[in-house]
Amino acid sequence: MEGTKRSTTTPKASDATINDGAVKGNALRVGQQQPSWTMKMFKIKITLRGLFRWQPSRETFVALIAGVIVLGLSVAMIPFENRPWLRIILRDIGQIYLMGILLPLLFILRSGDSFARFGLSFRKWYVFLPINLVLGALLLSQFLSKSPPSAEFRLDAPTLWKTSYIIIALFFELLFFYAFLRTLFEQAFGSALGIVLAALFYAFHHAGFQPEFGKLFFVGVLYATTYRLGNSALLIYPFFLGVGGIYDVLIQSKVVSPIPFPAIRTLFLAVLIFAAVTWTWNKQRHRTLSLA
């Protein structure tokens, strides 16, 4: 009887051990699969949060107000079509220098934030500049094949001064729209809406001198997206952005306003911008040394 009892209980214990092992094995397999799905969902959530978010702040309000003022200055140029010096004051001093150069530099400096956060650094320049150069060459090749210069186009001294002025104006666009506005809008609304809003402000800031909003919105999205891919100004300036802006203004566009007095305007803005950038760089360097 005792042997019988032992023989009947032992298999039950063995069965329980086997069942426990099977349950543990299934649990282990489920446990191995669960983190995989959790990780995938987590990555999707992080990606969506990067593309879209709702975290407006005081900085967002500053960016919106600055963008609206720049648009207002451009619209204010329209009634003064026959008064070039008034248009120059609104464009060069108000829009380009005060709002487009000085405001972003002072904002970043006084906020204590890093210029690298806005893509304004030499990080990976040996990678980004060659990419920038290749993109500029490809864009130039496309322009030359689809809309070559007319027979009347001349690469003379006035054209070179206009080219120099455009390069300075493009530096304003780089700093204000793609570095300043896009970064602050991305912080508030995500990278997708940051690019779209920066491109919208970029397109409509041409109201007073080149009202081609549809084309320019696409251009703004292209440059803002390229800028965002590496978060670096060196991905688009000076080659990629320069080729697009110079070729469009001097050759391609049929509605852009002429550029009067390009030599004096170029020299004037160059001095002001150089002084602002140098002063900002010194302030930032002294702050970094004091913290060290």
Secondary structure, 3 states (H helix, E strand, C coil): CHHHHHHHHHHHHHHHHHHHHHHHHHHHHHHHHHHHHHHHHHHHHHHHHHHCCCCCCHHHHHHHHHHHHHHHHHHHCHHHCCCHHHHHHHHHHHHHHHHHHHHHHHHHHHHCCCHHHHCCCCCCHHHHHHHHHHHHHHHHHHHHHHCCCCCCCCCCHHHHHHHHHHHHHHHHHHHHHHHHHHHHHHHHHCHHHHHHHHHHHHHHCCCCCCCCHHHHHHHHHHHHHHHHHHCCHHHCCCHHHHHHHHHHHHHHCCCCCCCCCHHHHHHHHHHHHHHHHHHHHHHHHHHHHHHC
